[in-house]
Amino acid sequence: MASSNGFIRKYGVIFGLLGIIIFFAIESPTYFFTSSNFILISKQSSINILLALGQMFVILTAGIDLSDGAIAGLVGAVAAGVTVATGNLFFGLLAGLGVGIGFGIVNGLIVAFAKVPAFIATLATMSAITGITLIYTQGEPIWNLPSSFDFIGQGSLLDIPFSIIIMALSFVAVWIILERTKYGRHVYAVGGNIKASRAAGVKISSVLISVYAISGLLAAIGGIILASRLGTAEPSAGSGYELDAIAAVVLGGTSLFGGEGWVVGTIIGGYIIAVLNNGMTIMNISAYYQEVVKGLVILLAVMLTSFGKKYWNE
């Protein structure tokens, strides 16, 4: 019984995704169930999945990062602005990634040393970063991006969209880090039992700072892809992405209490969000109702995880 329950807890998200795909395939087989649409879904999900992979590190330590959407927006603006100003894509990417990692480290320092709860700390930095983005851009989009910058979000290699390649490589890197390294075990341990981890010699502060830095890095990559895909850096481009990222992680089975999660599940959670968005758009469902449906799906997933965990532990 325990083994079957464990199987359902871990792999149930796969059946959930398949069920949603089957539903939309039946409702709109002509437009939804096509190879071109599935490629489109993968492109649309790539940014959210990148942010979700970073968010997963934080949530595994029983934290949360509400600032990753704001970081993505600022990084997109900085990367675009520096690229246009210098005419050099490398400088633009370096500046953007540095900003993302830097603000991630700031979040980690606040949580690890100031002992501010992650929710409050990252809510505050989200507000500050949003303001910095508006100051940097003067509230105006950054145009005239070079083709080399546009390629990141719009180009393809061997007929595979480059954004999907970046997402896939990031997934492999995250999987290796969390599943095959000592550091990954420490991340799970800190979220599972911080006192036991400290007693075992795990450097808690270092782990906490690093997971927020990783979240900032992956948010930065997502922000660059977003600006590239749009062909312009919009001051409000990253708004709301943090919620979809958190939703993808939770739908994928990662516990909000920390210490438990599955990298593949996070990817699937990201695809569930993307498929819902895509399928409901094809069915001409109002964007207002789409938000309601997504909210209910996320709430249901959290309730099932919470009740299921209590039941299975008894």
Number of C-alpha atoms within 10 A of each C-alpha: 7 9 8 9 14 13 11 13 17 17 16 17 21 16 11 15 19 12 12 14 18 14 13 20 16 11 15 14 12 9 15 22 17 12 10 11 15 15 14 17 21 20 22 22 23 26 28 30 32 29 33 34 28 26 31 34 33 28 29 27 27 23 23 25 32 25 32 38 30 31 35 36 30 33 34 34 29 28 29 32 24 19 24 18 11 11 13 14 19 14 16 25 22 14 18 29 24 18 21 30 23 17 23 29 22 18 29 28 21 19 22 18 11 10 11 15 14 21 14 15 22 27 17 14 22 23 13 13 22 21 15 15 22 18 12 15 17 11 13 13 17 20 13 12 19 16 13 14 26 20 18 19 25 19 17 14 11 6 7 12 19 19 28 21 15 18 24 16 12 18 19 12 12 20 17 13 15 19 15 11 11 10 15 18 14 21 29 23 23 24 24 19 14 20 13 12 18 14 9 10 9 18 13 19 15 12 21 26 21 22 26 32 25 23 29 33 29 29 39 33 25 32 35 30 26 29 28 26 20 13 21 21 30 23 25 19 21 25 17 14 24 25 17 22 30 30 26 30 32 25 29 30 25 26 24 23 14 24 22 19 22 19 23 21 22 29 24 21 32 32 23 27 24 24 24 21 20 19 24 18 13 14 13 10 12 10 12 8 11 17 13 10 15 17 14 12 17 19 15 13 17 19 12 13 19 14 11 14 15 10 9 12 8 6
